[in-house]
Amino acid sequence: MPQAVFILGWGRSGTTWLNNLLQQHSGIATVIEPGRGTFESAYFSEVSGRYGDLSEITNFIELCAVLAQSAYFRLAGVTMEQLVRKYPADYGELFREVMDGFARDQGCRVWTEKTPAHTLLAENISSAIPGALFISIERDARDVVRSQMARLETSRRAGQVKVGRLGLGIKTAQWILTRQHYRNRIERLARRMPERLERVRYEDLVADTGAEMRRICEFLDLDFESAMLHAPFRRNSVFARKNQLTPEDLPAWPFGAWFSFWHGFAKLLPAFLLSGMFRIGQALETGFRRKSLSFFFFRGLKGAPGWMDERKW
């Protein structure tokens, strides 16, 4: 049975780059979008549990019909007929069987999946897919927030969003708190199942890509391959895109004292309290259909996952 591996970390921390590097190994299978690289499934964060008890054949068929139309499962080469034949299966078993088949078709011993929101569900995933391994990547908080600011600035210049200085300050606080919440979850996973988690620092991966990739290969029981040093896909960075931003384009405010205050506040907050704030925000978001204060404060600007386009949840 192929080894399941989930890449964890908050957005703008290097999760896409890391998975694209892993995908270059001849023994690792990853669902990719041609020309762009890693494609997110958002399966456990957006789909798992949504269709009720899958032992009910009608629920199972409804789920299969949606998955068969999704971009992620189409890229994995899965058809409606193939999905239905996997009945009976629960949510975790279904995803594992699809990904195991995907890996076997490519002659690979390992498959990886990367969706940042799965970081918050890693323990659930470990139960749904027994034996799954996790690789987390973390980045300096200041650089993560600047990357988020750059993405927001790109959207603002394109006329997609309107945000003033107050809005930017609130978004900065949101980003810092969210990053800390993700970090807390990774810390908890490291305490509860250290043998199933390998932690990577973005700065170390940049400084010595070879050493970090060799360490990851050892964790996955694979031989290192030099192809893993370079991903053929364009970096998922707003600073790397042509004719867009440079770091100098970003406003200096609200860094300095504002950043330091919120960063210190986030680190002082007990993990359970920050988690509770996050859960309340998500609940309010659901109730007010993305127009609530919680969405503005606790959630980023990213829309629905790519494979859920054309589907209204």
ChimeraX commands (.cxc) that place a marker at each C-alpha (Angstrom):
marker #1 position 0.00,0.00,0.00 radius 0.5
marker #1 position 1.44,3.43,-0.94 radius 0.5
marker #1 position 2.40,5.74,1.89 radius 0.5
marker #1 position 0.03,8.69,2.45 radius 0.5
marker #1 position 1.71,12.04,3.22 radius 0.5
marker #1 position 0.02,15.36,4.00 radius 0.5
marker #1 position 1.83,18.69,3.73 radius 0.5
marker #1 position 0.85,21.05,6.55 radius 0.5
marker #1 position 1.30,24.76,7.10 radius 0.5
marker #1 position -0.51,28.05,6.74 radius 0.5
marker #1 position -0.76,29.74,3.34 radius 0.5
marker #1 position 2.27,31.74,2.16 radius 0.5
marker #1 position 4.59,29.55,4.26 radius 0.5
marker #1 position 6.08,27.53,1.39 radius 0.5
marker #1 position 3.65,24.59,1.30 radius 0.5
marker #1 position 3.24,24.74,-2.48 radius 0.5
marker #1 position 6.97,25.03,-3.14 radius 0.5
marker #1 position 7.75,22.13,-0.80 radius 0.5
marker #1 position 5.17,19.85,-2.41 radius 0.5
marker #1 position 6.37,20.79,-5.90 radius 0.5
marker #1 position 9.91,19.79,-4.88 radius 0.5
marker #1 position 8.66,16.49,-3.48 radius 0.5
marker #1 position 6.72,15.82,-6.66 radius 0.5
marker #1 position 9.98,15.73,-8.62 radius 0.5
marker #1 position 10.92,12.44,-6.92 radius 0.5
marker #1 position 10.25,9.45,-9.16 radius 0.5
marker #1 position 8.64,7.60,-6.27 radius 0.5
marker #1 position 6.21,10.34,-5.17 radius 0.5
marker #1 position 2.83,10.99,-6.80 radius 0.5
marker #1 position 1.06,14.34,-6.45 radius 0.5
marker #1 position -2.02,15.66,-8.21 radius 0.5
marker #1 position -0.82,18.64,-10.23 radius 0.5
marker #1 position -2.31,21.19,-12.57 radius 0.5
marker #1 position -0.34,21.16,-15.84 radius 0.5
marker #1 position 2.05,24.09,-15.99 radius 0.5
marker #1 position 1.23,25.24,-12.45 radius 0.5
marker #1 position 2.08,22.37,-10.13 radius 0.5
marker #1 position 0.47,21.29,-6.86 radius 0.5
marker #1 position -3.33,21.30,-6.81 radius 0.5
marker #1 position -5.24,21.39,-3.53 radius 0.5
marker #1 position -8.02,18.93,-2.75 radius 0.5
marker #1 position -9.62,20.65,0.28 radius 0.5
marker #1 position -11.24,17.25,0.75 radius 0.5
marker #1 position -11.16,16.94,4.54 radius 0.5
marker #1 position -11.81,20.63,5.17 radius 0.5
marker #1 position -14.71,21.08,2.73 radius 0.5
marker #1 position -16.15,17.67,1.80 radius 0.5
marker #1 position -15.61,15.09,4.52 radius 0.5
marker #1 position -18.83,14.62,6.49 radius 0.5
marker #1 position -20.90,16.90,4.26 radius 0.5
marker #1 position -22.92,14.08,2.70 radius 0.5
marker #1 position -23.89,12.28,5.88 radius 0.5
marker #1 position -23.60,8.56,6.45 radius 0.5
marker #1 position -21.91,7.01,3.41 radius 0.5
marker #1 position -23.27,3.57,4.25 radius 0.5
marker #1 position -26.47,4.96,2.72 radius 0.5
marker #1 position -25.99,4.28,-0.97 radius 0.5
marker #1 position -27.83,7.43,-2.03 radius 0.5
marker #1 position -25.45,9.59,0.01 radius 0.5
marker #1 position -22.45,7.75,-1.39 radius 0.5
marker #1 position -23.63,8.20,-4.99 radius 0.5
marker #1 position -24.31,11.91,-4.44 radius 0.5
marker #1 position -20.79,12.37,-3.09 radius 0.5
marker #1 position -19.29,10.42,-5.99 radius 0.5
marker #1 position -21.21,12.54,-8.51 radius 0.5
marker #1 position -19.75,15.73,-7.02 radius 0.5
marker #1 position -16.20,14.37,-6.77 radius 0.5
marker #1 position -16.28,13.09,-10.36 radius 0.5
marker #1 position -17.01,16.64,-11.57 radius 0.5
marker #1 position -14.37,18.31,-9.42 radius 0.5
marker #1 position -11.12,19.54,-10.89 radius 0.5
marker #1 position -8.96,17.69,-8.33 radius 0.5
marker #1 position -10.45,14.27,-8.99 radius 0.5
marker #1 position -10.53,14.84,-12.74 radius 0.5
marker #1 position -6.80,15.64,-12.60 radius 0.5
marker #1 position -6.36,12.40,-10.64 radius 0.5
marker #1 position -7.99,10.57,-13.54 radius 0.5
marker #1 position -10.95,9.24,-11.56 radius 0.5
marker #1 position -14.37,8.63,-13.13 radius 0.5
marker #1 position -17.82,8.39,-11.59 radius 0.5
marker #1 position -17.94,4.66,-12.31 radius 0.5
marker #1 position -14.63,4.04,-10.57 radius 0.5
marker #1 position -15.77,5.98,-7.50 radius 0.5
marker #1 position -19.09,4.17,-7.21 radius 0.5
marker #1 position -17.35,0.79,-7.39 radius 0.5
marker #1 position -15.54,1.65,-4.15 radius 0.5
marker #1 position -18.78,1.37,-2.15 radius 0.5
marker #1 position -18.96,0.74,0.76 radius 0.5
marker #1 position -16.32,3.14,2.05 radius 0.5
marker #1 position -16.24,6.01,4.53 radius 0.5
marker #1 position -14.79,9.44,3.69 radius 0.5
marker #1 position -11.22,8.56,4.65 radius 0.5
marker #1 position -11.28,5.16,2.95 radius 0.5
marker #1 position -12.63,6.65,-0.26 radius 0.5
marker #1 position -9.94,9.32,-0.45 radius 0.5
marker #1 position -7.20,6.84,0.39 radius 0.5
marker #1 position -8.36,4.33,-2.23 radius 0.5
marker #1 position -8.44,7.04,-4.89 radius 0.5
marker #1 position -4.98,8.32,-4.00 radius 0.5
marker #1 position -3.50,4.83,-3.60 radius 0.5
marker #1 position -4.74,3.96,-7.09 radius 0.5
marker #1 position -3.36,7.24,-8.42 radius 0.5
marker #1 position 0.07,6.44,-6.95 radius 0.5
marker #1 position 0.07,2.84,-8.20 radius 0.5
marker #1 position -0.82,3.98,-11.72 radius 0.5
marker #1 position 2.34,6.11,-11.68 radius 0.5
marker #1 position 4.46,3.36,-10.14 radius 0.5
marker #1 position 5.00,5.39,-6.94 radius 0.5
marker #1 position 5.41,4.25,-3.34 radius 0.5
marker #1 position 4.29,7.57,-1.84 radius 0.5
marker #1 position 1.56,10.10,-2.55 radius 0.5
marker #1 position 1.31,13.61,-1.14 radius 0.5
marker #1 position -1.58,16.03,-0.67 radius 0.5
marker #1 position -1.34,19.67,0.30 radius 0.5
marker #1 position -4.20,21.85,1.52 radius 0.5
marker #1 position -3.31,24.45,4.20 radius 0.5
marker #1 position -6.68,24.07,5.97 radius 0.5
marker #1 position -5.90,20.38,6.56 radius 0.5
marker #1 position -3.36,21.55,9.14 radius 0.5
marker #1 position -6.25,22.15,11.52 radius 0.5
marker #1 position -7.60,18.65,10.85 radius 0.5
marker #1 position -4.37,16.64,10.98 radius 0.5
marker #1 position -5.46,14.55,13.96 radius 0.5
marker #1 position -8.79,13.77,12.28 radius 0.5
marker #1 position -6.91,12.80,9.13 radius 0.5
marker #1 position -4.57,10.54,11.12 radius 0.5
marker #1 position -7.64,8.62,12.33 radius 0.5
marker #1 position -9.38,8.58,8.93 radius 0.5
marker #1 position -6.21,7.40,7.17 radius 0.5
marker #1 position -4.26,5.19,9.60 radius 0.5
marker #1 position -0.51,5.34,9.06 radius 0.5
marker #1 position -0.57,8.71,7.29 radius 0.5
marker #1 position 2.56,10.83,7.71 radius 0.5
marker #1 position 2.77,14.61,7.92 radius 0.5
marker #1 position 5.36,17.17,6.87 radius 0.5
marker #1 position 4.88,20.70,8.15 radius 0.5
marker #1 position 6.60,23.85,6.95 radius 0.5
marker #1 position 6.74,27.04,8.99 radius 0.5
marker #1 position 7.99,30.49,8.06 radius 0.5
marker #1 position 8.95,33.61,9.99 radius 0.5
marker #1 position 5.77,35.47,10.98 radius 0.5
marker #1 position 6.93,38.81,9.58 radius 0.5
marker #1 position 7.65,37.31,6.15 radius 0.5
marker #1 position 4.34,35.45,6.09 radius 0.5
marker #1 position 2.41,38.61,6.85 radius 0.5
marker #1 position 4.33,40.62,4.26 radius 0.5
marker #1 position 3.50,37.94,1.69 radius 0.5
marker #1 position -0.17,38.15,2.66 radius 0.5
marker #1 position 0.02,41.94,2.39 radius 0.5
marker #1 position 1.55,41.63,-1.08 radius 0.5
marker #1 position -1.26,39.37,-2.25 radius 0.5
marker #1 position -3.83,41.82,-0.89 radius 0.5
marker #1 position -2.05,44.73,-2.55 radius 0.5
marker #1 position -2.04,42.88,-5.87 radius 0.5
marker #1 position -5.80,42.34,-5.59 radius 0.5
marker #1 position -6.32,45.98,-4.61 radius 0.5
marker #1 position -4.39,47.25,-7.62 radius 0.5
marker #1 position -6.45,44.99,-9.86 radius 0.5
marker #1 position -9.63,46.52,-8.45 radius 0.5
marker #1 position -10.75,43.24,-6.89 radius 0.5
marker #1 position -10.85,44.52,-3.30 radius 0.5
marker #1 position -10.94,47.86,-1.52 radius 0.5
marker #1 position -9.03,48.19,1.70 radius 0.5
marker #1 position -7.80,51.26,3.56 radius 0.5
marker #1 position -5.28,51.68,6.34 radius 0.5
marker #1 position -7.73,50.56,9.01 radius 0.5
marker #1 position -8.69,47.50,7.00 radius 0.5
marker #1 position -5.03,46.66,6.44 radius 0.5
marker #1 position -4.39,46.93,10.16 radius 0.5
marker #1 position -7.28,44.58,10.96 radius 0.5
marker #1 position -6.16,42.12,8.29 radius 0.5
marker #1 position -2.64,42.15,9.74 radius 0.5
marker #1 position -4.00,41.23,13.17 radius 0.5
marker #1 position -6.09,38.47,11.57 radius 0.5
marker #1 position -3.10,37.04,9.71 radius 0.5
marker #1 position -0.92,37.00,12.81 radius 0.5
marker #1 position -3.58,35.30,14.96 radius 0.5
marker #1 position -4.38,32.75,12.25 radius 0.5
marker #1 position -0.71,31.90,11.73 radius 0.5
marker #1 position -0.30,31.36,15.48 radius 0.5
marker #1 position -3.38,29.12,15.55 radius 0.5
marker #1 position -1.90,26.96,12.78 radius 0.5
marker #1 position 1.43,26.87,14.60 radius 0.5
marker #1 position -0.30,25.75,17.80 radius 0.5
marker #1 position -1.92,22.86,15.95 radius 0.5
marker #1 position 1.42,21.76,14.54 radius 0.5
marker #1 position 2.96,21.93,18.02 radius 0.5
marker #1 position 0.14,19.78,19.40 radius 0.5
marker #1 position 0.57,17.24,16.60 radius 0.5
marker #1 position 4.32,17.13,17.36 radius 0.5
marker #1 position 3.58,16.33,21.01 radius 0.5
marker #1 position 0.95,13.68,20.32 radius 0.5
marker #1 position 2.51,11.81,17.42 radius 0.5
marker #1 position 6.13,12.93,16.92 radius 0.5
marker #1 position 7.03,9.81,14.95 radius 0.5
marker #1 position 4.55,10.74,12.22 radius 0.5
marker #1 position 5.53,14.39,11.78 radius 0.5
marker #1 position 8.59,15.93,10.14 radius 0.5
marker #1 position 8.98,19.69,10.65 radius 0.5
marker #1 position 10.69,21.98,8.15 radius 0.5
marker #1 position 11.57,25.66,8.43 radius 0.5
marker #1 position 11.11,27.67,5.25 radius 0.5
marker #1 position 14.32,29.58,5.90 radius 0.5
marker #1 position 16.30,26.32,6.20 radius 0.5
marker #1 position 14.77,25.00,2.99 radius 0.5
marker #1 position 15.84,28.16,1.17 radius 0.5
marker #1 position 19.33,28.16,2.67 radius 0.5
marker #1 position 20.14,24.49,2.02 radius 0.5
marker #1 position 17.48,22.84,-0.11 radius 0.5
marker #1 position 19.54,19.70,-0.59 radius 0.5
marker #1 position 20.06,19.01,3.10 radius 0.5
marker #1 position 16.40,19.54,3.92 radius 0.5
marker #1 position 15.16,17.37,1.07 radius 0.5
marker #1 position 17.58,14.59,2.07 radius 0.5
marker #1 position 16.20,14.74,5.60 radius 0.5
marker #1 position 12.64,14.49,4.28 radius 0.5
marker #1 position 13.57,11.55,2.06 radius 0.5
marker #1 position 15.00,9.76,5.08 radius 0.5
marker #1 position 11.74,10.38,6.93 radius 0.5
marker #1 position 9.80,8.89,3.98 radius 0.5
marker #1 position 12.24,5.99,3.58 radius 0.5
marker #1 position 13.15,7.08,0.05 radius 0.5
marker #1 position 16.49,7.62,-1.65 radius 0.5
marker #1 position 17.28,11.25,-2.38 radius 0.5
marker #1 position 17.12,12.32,-6.04 radius 0.5
marker #1 position 18.83,15.46,-7.33 radius 0.5
marker #1 position 15.72,16.38,-9.35 radius 0.5
marker #1 position 14.14,17.40,-6.04 radius 0.5
marker #1 position 16.37,20.46,-5.83 radius 0.5
marker #1 position 14.42,22.35,-8.47 radius 0.5
marker #1 position 10.70,22.50,-9.23 radius 0.5
marker #1 position 9.82,23.20,-12.87 radius 0.5
marker #1 position 6.83,25.30,-11.88 radius 0.5
marker #1 position 6.77,29.03,-11.27 radius 0.5
marker #1 position 7.10,29.93,-7.61 radius 0.5
marker #1 position 3.79,30.65,-5.94 radius 0.5
marker #1 position 4.93,34.07,-4.80 radius 0.5
marker #1 position 3.51,37.50,-5.48 radius 0.5
marker #1 position 7.09,38.79,-5.57 radius 0.5
marker #1 position 8.12,36.28,-8.26 radius 0.5
marker #1 position 5.40,37.11,-10.76 radius 0.5
marker #1 position 6.31,39.23,-13.70 radius 0.5
marker #1 position 5.09,42.82,-13.81 radius 0.5
marker #1 position 3.70,42.64,-10.29 radius 0.5
marker #1 position 5.04,43.56,-6.89 radius 0.5
marker #1 position 8.45,43.93,-5.34 radius 0.5
marker #1 position 8.85,44.06,-1.56 radius 0.5
marker #1 position 9.47,47.80,-1.87 radius 0.5
marker #1 position 5.93,48.27,-3.21 radius 0.5
marker #1 position 4.42,47.41,0.15 radius 0.5
marker #1 position 3.45,50.10,2.64 radius 0.5
marker #1 position 5.69,50.25,5.70 radius 0.5
marker #1 position 2.61,50.58,7.93 radius 0.5
marker #1 position 1.26,48.61,9.84 radius 0.5
marker #1 position 4.58,47.00,10.65 radius 0.5
marker #1 position 6.77,48.03,13.53 radius 0.5
marker #1 position 4.87,48.55,16.76 radius 0.5
marker #1 position 1.55,47.29,15.32 radius 0.5
marker #1 position 3.06,44.00,14.18 radius 0.5
marker #1 position 5.00,43.55,17.41 radius 0.5
marker #1 position 1.89,44.11,19.51 radius 0.5
marker #1 position -0.23,41.54,17.72 radius 0.5
marker #1 position 2.59,39.03,17.39 radius 0.5
marker #1 position 3.27,39.23,21.12 radius 0.5
marker #1 position -0.44,39.07,21.90 radius 0.5
marker #1 position -0.92,35.96,19.73 radius 0.5
marker #1 position 1.98,34.17,21.42 radius 0.5
marker #1 position 0.61,34.98,24.88 radius 0.5
marker #1 position -2.90,33.72,24.12 radius 0.5
marker #1 position -3.51,30.18,25.43 radius 0.5
marker #1 position -3.93,27.75,22.54 radius 0.5
marker #1 position -7.43,26.75,23.66 radius 0.5
marker #1 position -8.56,30.39,23.71 radius 0.5
marker #1 position -7.19,31.13,20.26 radius 0.5
marker #1 position -8.80,27.95,18.98 radius 0.5
marker #1 position -12.12,29.01,20.51 radius 0.5
marker #1 position -11.91,32.41,18.84 radius 0.5
marker #1 position -11.22,30.72,15.53 radius 0.5
marker #1 position -14.19,28.34,15.93 radius 0.5
marker #1 position -16.55,31.18,16.86 radius 0.5
marker #1 position -15.39,33.09,13.82 radius 0.5
marker #1 position -16.06,30.13,11.56 radius 0.5
marker #1 position -19.51,29.60,13.06 radius 0.5
marker #1 position -20.44,33.24,12.58 radius 0.5
marker #1 position -19.14,33.12,9.04 radius 0.5
marker #1 position -21.42,30.20,8.25 radius 0.5
marker #1 position -24.40,31.94,9.79 radius 0.5
marker #1 position -23.90,35.23,7.99 radius 0.5
marker #1 position -22.77,33.81,4.63 radius 0.5
marker #1 position -19.32,35.39,4.33 radius 0.5
marker #1 position -20.55,38.88,5.28 radius 0.5
marker #1 position -19.85,38.64,8.99 radius 0.5
marker #1 position -17.16,40.36,11.00 radius 0.5
marker #1 position -15.69,36.92,11.66 radius 0.5
marker #1 position -15.00,36.39,7.97 radius 0.5
marker #1 position -13.28,39.75,7.77 radius 0.5
marker #1 position -11.22,39.15,10.88 radius 0.5
marker #1 position -10.55,35.41,11.03 radius 0.5
marker #1 position -10.46,34.35,7.40 radius 0.5
marker #1 position -8.28,35.31,4.45 radius 0.5
marker #1 position -9.42,36.58,1.08 radius 0.5
marker #1 position -8.92,33.30,-0.74 radius 0.5
marker #1 position -12.09,31.96,-2.35 radius 0.5
marker #1 position -13.37,28.43,-2.61 radius 0.5
marker #1 position -10.85,25.72,-3.51 radius 0.5
marker #1 position -10.29,25.31,-7.24 radius 0.5
marker #1 position -11.90,21.91,-7.50 radius 0.5
marker #1 position -15.17,23.30,-6.11 radius 0.5
marker #1 position -15.65,25.83,-8.90 radius 0.5
marker #1 position -19.16,25.87,-10.30 radius 0.5
marker #1 position -20.43,24.15,-7.16 radius 0.5
marker #1 position -22.44,26.13,-4.60 radius 0.5
marker #1 position -22.04,24.69,-1.15 radius 0.5
marker link #1:1,2 radius 0.2
marker link #1:2,3 radius 0.2
marker link #1:3,4 radius 0.2
marker link #1:4,5 radius 0.2
marker link #1:5,6 radius 0.2
marker link #1:6,7 radius 0.2
marker link #1:7,8 radius 0.2
marker link #1:8,9 radius 0.2
marker link #1:9,10 radius 0.2
marker link #1:10,11 radius 0.2
marker link #1:11,12 radius 0.2
marker link #1:12,13 radius 0.2
marker link #1:13,14 radius 0.2
marker link #1:14,15 radius 0.2
marker link #1:15,16 radius 0.2
marker link #1:16,17 radius 0.2
marker link #1:17,18 radius 0.2
marker link #1:18,19 radius 0.2
marker link #1:19,20 radius 0.2
marker link #1:20,21 radius 0.2
marker link #1:21,22 radius 0.2
marker link #1:22,23 radius 0.2
marker link #1:23,24 radius 0.2
marker link #1:24,25 radius 0.2
marker link #1:25,26 radius 0.2
marker link #1:26,27 radius 0.2
marker link #1:27,28 radius 0.2
marker link #1:28,29 radius 0.2
marker link #1:29,30 radius 0.2
marker link #1:30,31 radius 0.2
marker link #1:31,32 radius 0.2
marker link #1:32,33 radius 0.2
marker link #1:33,34 radius 0.2
marker link #1:34,35 radius 0.2
marker link #1:35,36 radius 0.2
marker link #1:36,37 radius 0.2
marker link #1:37,38 radius 0.2
marker link #1:38,39 radius 0.2
marker link #1:39,40 radius 0.2
marker link #1:40,41 radius 0.2
marker link #1:41,42 radius 0.2
marker link #1:42,43 radius 0.2
marker link #1:43,44 radius 0.2
marker link #1:44,45 radius 0.2
marker link #1:45,46 radius 0.2
marker link #1:46,47 radius 0.2
marker link #1:47,48 radius 0.2
marker link #1:48,49 radius 0.2
marker link #1:49,50 radius 0.2
marker link #1:50,51 radius 0.2
marker link #1:51,52 radius 0.2
marker link #1:52,53 radius 0.2
marker link #1:53,54 radius 0.2
marker link #1:54,55 radius 0.2
marker link #1:55,56 radius 0.2
marker link #1:56,57 radius 0.2
marker link #1:57,58 radius 0.2
marker link #1:58,59 radius 0.2
marker link #1:59,60 radius 0.2
marker link #1:60,61 radius 0.2
marker link #1:61,62 radius 0.2
marker link #1:62,63 radius 0.2
marker link #1:63,64 radius 0.2
marker link #1:64,65 radius 0.2
marker link #1:65,66 radius 0.2
marker link #1:66,67 radius 0.2
marker link #1:67,68 radius 0.2
marker link #1:68,69 radius 0.2
marker link #1:69,70 radius 0.2
marker link #1:70,71 radius 0.2
marker link #1:71,72 radius 0.2
marker link #1:72,73 radius 0.2
marker link #1:73,74 radius 0.2
marker link #1:74,75 radius 0.2
marker link #1:75,76 radius 0.2
marker link #1:76,77 radius 0.2
marker link #1:77,78 radius 0.2
marker link #1:78,79 radius 0.2
marker link #1:79,80 radius 0.2
marker link #1:80,81 radius 0.2
marker link #1:81,82 radius 0.2
marker link #1:82,83 radius 0.2
marker link #1:83,84 radius 0.2
marker link #1:84,85 radius 0.2
marker link #1:85,86 radius 0.2
marker link #1:86,87 radius 0.2
marker link #1:87,88 radius 0.2
marker link #1:88,89 radius 0.2
marker link #1:89,90 radius 0.2
marker link #1:90,91 radius 0.2
marker link #1:91,92 radius 0.2
marker link #1:92,93 radius 0.2
marker link #1:93,94 radius 0.2
marker link #1:94,95 radius 0.2
marker link #1:95,96 radius 0.2
marker link #1:96,97 radius 0.2
marker link #1:97,98 radius 0.2
marker link #1:98,99 radius 0.2
marker link #1:99,100 radius 0.2
marker link #1:100,101 radius 0.2
marker link #1:101,102 radius 0.2
marker link #1:102,103 radius 0.2
marker link #1:103,104 radius 0.2
marker link #1:104,105 radius 0.2
marker link #1:105,106 radius 0.2
marker link #1:106,107 radius 0.2
marker link #1:107,108 radius 0.2
marker link #1:108,109 radius 0.2
marker link #1:109,110 radius 0.2
marker link #1:110,111 radius 0.2
marker link #1:111,112 radius 0.2
marker link #1:112,113 radius 0.2
marker link #1:113,114 radius 0.2
marker link #1:114,115 radius 0.2
marker link #1:115,116 radius 0.2
marker link #1:116,117 radius 0.2
marker link #1:117,118 radius 0.2
marker link #1:118,119 radius 0.2
marker link #1:119,120 radius 0.2
marker link #1:120,121 radius 0.2
marker link #1:121,122 radius 0.2
marker link #1:122,123 radius 0.2
marker link #1:123,124 radius 0.2
marker link #1:124,125 radius 0.2
marker link #1:125,126 radius 0.2
marker link #1:126,127 radius 0.2
marker link #1:127,128 radius 0.2
marker link #1:128,129 radius 0.2
marker link #1:129,130 radius 0.2
marker link #1:130,131 radius 0.2
marker link #1:131,132 radius 0.2
marker link #1:132,133 radius 0.2
marker link #1:133,134 radius 0.2
marker link #1:134,135 radius 0.2
marker link #1:135,136 radius 0.2
marker link #1:136,137 radius 0.2
marker link #1:137,138 radius 0.2
marker link #1:138,139 radius 0.2
marker link #1:139,140 radius 0.2
marker link #1:140,141 radius 0.2
marker link #1:141,142 radius 0.2
marker link #1:142,143 radius 0.2
marker link #1:143,144 radius 0.2
marker link #1:144,145 radius 0.2
marker link #1:145,146 radius 0.2
marker link #1:146,147 radius 0.2
marker link #1:147,148 radius 0.2
marker link #1:148,149 radius 0.2
marker link #1:149,150 radius 0.2
marker link #1:150,151 radius 0.2
marker link #1:151,152 radius 0.2
marker link #1:152,153 radius 0.2
marker link #1:153,154 radius 0.2
marker link #1:154,155 radius 0.2
marker link #1:155,156 radius 0.2
marker link #1:156,157 radius 0.2
marker link #1:157,158 radius 0.2
marker link #1:158,159 radius 0.2
marker link #1:159,160 radius 0.2
marker link #1:160,161 radius 0.2
marker link #1:161,162 radius 0.2
marker link #1:162,163 radius 0.2
marker link #1:163,164 radius 0.2
marker link #1:164,165 radius 0.2
marker link #1:165,166 radius 0.2
marker link #1:166,167 radius 0.2
marker link #1:167,168 radius 0.2
marker link #1:168,169 radius 0.2
marker link #1:169,170 radius 0.2
marker link #1:170,171 radius 0.2
marker link #1:171,172 radius 0.2
marker link #1:172,173 radius 0.2
marker link #1:173,174 radius 0.2
marker link #1:174,175 radius 0.2
marker link #1:175,176 radius 0.2
marker link #1:176,177 radius 0.2
marker link #1:177,178 radius 0.2
marker link #1:178,179 radius 0.2
marker link #1:179,180 radius 0.2
marker link #1:180,181 radius 0.2
marker link #1:181,182 radius 0.2
marker link #1:182,183 radius 0.2
marker link #1:183,184 radius 0.2
marker link #1:184,185 radius 0.2
marker link #1:185,186 radius 0.2
marker link #1:186,187 radius 0.2
marker link #1:187,188 radius 0.2
marker link #1:188,189 radius 0.2
marker link #1:189,190 radius 0.2
marker link #1:190,191 radius 0.2
marker link #1:191,192 radius 0.2
marker link #1:192,193 radius 0.2
marker link #1:193,194 radius 0.2
marker link #1:194,195 radius 0.2
marker link #1:195,196 radius 0.2
marker link #1:196,197 radius 0.2
marker link #1:197,198 radius 0.2
marker link #1:198,199 radius 0.2
marker link #1:199,200 radius 0.2
marker link #1:200,201 radius 0.2
marker link #1:201,202 radius 0.2
marker link #1:202,203 radius 0.2
marker link #1:203,204 radius 0.2
marker link #1:204,205 radius 0.2
marker link #1:205,206 radius 0.2
marker link #1:206,207 radius 0.2
marker link #1:207,208 radius 0.2
marker link #1:208,209 radius 0.2
marker link #1:209,210 radius 0.2
marker link #1:210,211 radius 0.2
marker link #1:211,212 radius 0.2
marker link #1:212,213 radius 0.2
marker link #1:213,214 radius 0.2
marker link #1:214,215 radius 0.2
marker link #1:215,216 radius 0.2
marker link #1:216,217 radius 0.2
marker link #1:217,218 radius 0.2
marker link #1:218,219 radius 0.2
marker link #1:219,220 radius 0.2
marker link #1:220,221 radius 0.2
marker link #1:221,222 radius 0.2
marker link #1:222,223 radius 0.2
marker link #1:223,224 radius 0.2
marker link #1:224,225 radius 0.2
marker link #1:225,226 radius 0.2
marker link #1:226,227 radius 0.2
marker link #1:227,228 radius 0.2
marker link #1:228,229 radius 0.2
marker link #1:229,230 radius 0.2
marker link #1:230,231 radius 0.2
marker link #1:231,232 radius 0.2
marker link #1:232,233 radius 0.2
marker link #1:233,234 radius 0.2
marker link #1:234,235 radius 0.2
marker link #1:235,236 radius 0.2
marker link #1:236,237 radius 0.2
marker link #1:237,238 radius 0.2
marker link #1:238,239 radius 0.2
marker link #1:239,240 radius 0.2
marker link #1:240,241 radius 0.2
marker link #1:241,242 radius 0.2
marker link #1:242,243 radius 0.2
marker link #1:243,244 radius 0.2
marker link #1:244,245 radius 0.2
marker link #1:245,246 radius 0.2
marker link #1:246,247 radius 0.2
marker link #1:247,248 radius 0.2
marker link #1:248,249 radius 0.2
marker link #1:249,250 radius 0.2
marker link #1:250,251 radius 0.2
marker link #1:251,252 radius 0.2
marker link #1:252,253 radius 0.2
marker link #1:253,254 radius 0.2
marker link #1:254,255 radius 0.2
marker link #1:255,256 radius 0.2
marker link #1:256,257 radius 0.2
marker link #1:257,258 radius 0.2
marker link #1:258,259 radius 0.2
marker link #1:259,260 radius 0.2
marker link #1:260,261 radius 0.2
marker link #1:261,262 radius 0.2
marker link #1:262,263 radius 0.2
marker link #1:263,264 radius 0.2
marker link #1:264,265 radius 0.2
marker link #1:265,266 radius 0.2
marker link #1:266,267 radius 0.2
marker link #1:267,268 radius 0.2
marker link #1:268,269 radius 0.2
marker link #1:269,270 radius 0.2
marker link #1:270,271 radius 0.2
marker link #1:271,272 radius 0.2
marker link #1:272,273 radius 0.2
marker link #1:273,274 radius 0.2
marker link #1:274,275 radius 0.2
marker link #1:275,276 radius 0.2
marker link #1:276,277 radius 0.2
marker link #1:277,278 radius 0.2
marker link #1:278,279 radius 0.2
marker link #1:279,280 radius 0.2
marker link #1:280,281 radius 0.2
marker link #1:281,282 radius 0.2
marker link #1:282,283 radius 0.2
marker link #1:283,284 radius 0.2
marker link #1:284,285 radius 0.2
marker link #1:285,286 radius 0.2
marker link #1:286,287 radius 0.2
marker link #1:287,288 radius 0.2
marker link #1:288,289 radius 0.2
marker link #1:289,290 radius 0.2
marker link #1:290,291 radius 0.2
marker link #1:291,292 radius 0.2
marker link #1:292,293 radius 0.2
marker link #1:293,294 radius 0.2
marker link #1:294,295 radius 0.2
marker link #1:295,296 radius 0.2
marker link #1:296,297 radius 0.2
marker link #1:297,298 radius 0.2
marker link #1:298,299 radius 0.2
marker link #1:299,300 radius 0.2
marker link #1:300,301 radius 0.2
marker link #1:301,302 radius 0.2
marker link #1:302,303 radius 0.2
marker link #1:303,304 radius 0.2
marker link #1:304,305 radius 0.2
marker link #1:305,306 radius 0.2
marker link #1:306,307 radius 0.2
marker link #1:307,308 radius 0.2
marker link #1:308,309 radius 0.2
marker link #1:309,310 radius 0.2
marker link #1:310,311 radius 0.2
marker link #1:311,312 radius 0.2
marker link #1:312,313 radius 0.2
view
